[in-house]
Amino acid sequence: MRLPNPPRSGYAHVRVTPRPSRRDVLKLGMVAAAGMVGLSGLTACGAVPGTPDQTKPQLRGGSYSHGATGGGLKDTLEPYFPVTNPDIARCLQLYEPLLRWNAQYEIEPSVAESVTPNGDNTQWTIRLRDGVEFHHGKTLTPDDVMFSLAKVTDPKKPGSGGTELAKFLDLKNSKIVDPKTIMLQLNSPYAVLDQLLAEYTVGILPTDFDVSKPVGTGPFAYRRFVPGQLSQFARHENYWDGPAFVDELIIYDFADDAAKS
């Protein structure tokens, strides 16, 4: 197959054997939030010449390469401290929040099947989705959620997505209700907590997280990382939202848009 030529600020090079599904396009298209446009325009069937025919059988395999502007020797795999466009792109593939923003910028379930407030918005109940698996095989538990929320709101080093969350979240009085349920206590009413929990910088990590070998629940798993050059990811075979049709994703760093041509 042949994808249409992307804009200069988008993908620099694509080598794909299969025809990606609309779900794959949406997953990969989420890197547009990091300044990587090109894929999001392919989400509507027939919107541009060369858009995949959704009625034909889908094939699995191939490699998807992406050119990201920026990056350098200080590139990171830290989930809560992305700085450059390539950093953000890696976060979007590796880690997932409890909720997420869809292509219409509406909040929808992610690794949590629901997040609901009580009557006065001082307590929020999280129900985890069944069958969510981290890249190293561990099943998501409430302990992982509590660990992640504590990490992103750590007063000594709050993550970019945890600064606002830390103003309202009372983790000391929050609790695990059962193997699928967490009750979050707030120190004051907050009606849009779901918006904070949907930010990509509040990804859920396993309790044994090690940034040198980063593990999340996202559609692609870490394989190789060379700061300032590239990062390589393999399809997460047991991804709860259905595995991608490409075998791997490679994100290349470029100093500027002109270098992509």
C-alpha positions, -999 to +999 in steps of 0.1 A: +000+000+000+010+036-004+000+063+021-004+099+008+025+122+012+024+138+047+029+175+054+065+186+061+058+188+098+045+152+100+059+119+091+092+120+073+092+084+061+068+055+061+076+019+053+044-002+058+036-036+044+000-038+057-030-016+054-036+000+088-070-001+103-089+031+114-080+021+150-043+020+142-045+054+124-062+069+155-037+053+179-007+065+159-025+098+151-025+107+187+011+117+183-003+148+166-007+162+202+031+163+202+032+184+171+033+155+147+005+159+122-003+138+092-020+107+105-050+125+120-061+136+086-065+099+076-092+090+101-122+097+079-126+070+052-122+086+018-111+119+032-079+120+012-066+101-019-050+068-009-071+064+023-072+026+031-104+008+020-120-003+052-140-030+034-109-051+024-092-077+047-065-062+069-030-076+069-006-076+098+031-067+097+055-040+086+072-011+102+059+025+107+085+052+109+078+087+122+100+118+121+097+141+152+111+176+153+133+183+183+150+161+209+186+157+219+209+141+243+186+150+272+157+130+256+139+109+282+115+080+287+102+095+319+064+092+318+057+123+338+083+147+326+082+148+287+098+180+273+103+177+236+081+164+208+099+130+206+095+127+244+057+133+241+055+108+212+071+081+233+048+087+262+018+084+240+029+050+228+041+035+261+018+049+288-020+053+292-040+073+317-072+061+334-093+080+309-084+095+275-094+122+250-107+108+217-103+123+182-133+146+189-116+158+221-142+140+243-133+120+274-138+083+271-127+052+292-091+040+289-076+016+314-105+025+337-140+015+325-155+044+346-146+073+368-176+088+386-181+114+413-204+114+443-230+141+447-208+169+458-177+159+438-155+152+468-151+115+462-145+098+428-149+061+423-126+044+397-136+011+382-107-006+364-112-024+331-108-062+330-078-077+312-055-047+311-019-060+308+014-042+311+041-048+285+059-072+309+028-093+315+016-080+348-021-074+351-032-038+361-044-036+397-056-008+421-021-008+437-006+003+404-031+032+402-023+043+437+014+040+431+011+061+399-010+088+414+014+091+444+044+093+420+029+120+397+018+141+426+050+137+447+055+171+464+092+168+460+090+162+423+055+166+409+050+156+373+037+181+347+003+164+348+003+161+386+008+197+397-029+206+394-040+172+406-020+175+437-040+206+448-072+185+452-062+148+456-061+135+492-043+102+487-039+095+525-077+093+528-082+075+494-085+038+495-087+005+475-123-008+478-118-041+460-096-057+433-112-035+406-122-004+425-105+027+440-121+056+459-103+089+455-109+114+483-105+151+475-098+178+500-124+200+483-151+196+456-137+194+421-162+187+393-137+181+364-113+156+380-119+134+350-102+159+328-070+158+349-071+120+349-074+119+311-041+138+305-014+117+288+011+129+315-009+110+342-001+075+327-006+045+349+026+026+357+033-008+374+045-008+410+078-022+398+084+006+372+120+011+361+126+040+337+157+022+323+133-005+310+100+014+308+067-005+310+032+008+305-001-005+291+001+014+257-002+000+222+036-003+217+063-016+240+098-003+245+126-020+226+154+005+220+162+041+228+191+063+216+187+098+230+188+124+202+185+098+175+156+073+176+133+051+197+120+017+186+088+000+198+072-034+192+035-040+190+019-048+224+003-082+215-020-082+245-031-046+242-066-043+258-079-022+229-067-046+202-031-050+190-019-027+162-015-041+127+021-030+123+049-049+139+069-020+151+070+018+154+102+038+150+104+075+160+133+094+146+145+127+160+151+156+135+168+189+144+142+208+124+115+202+097+138+210+069+160+180+079+131+156+071+130+163+034 
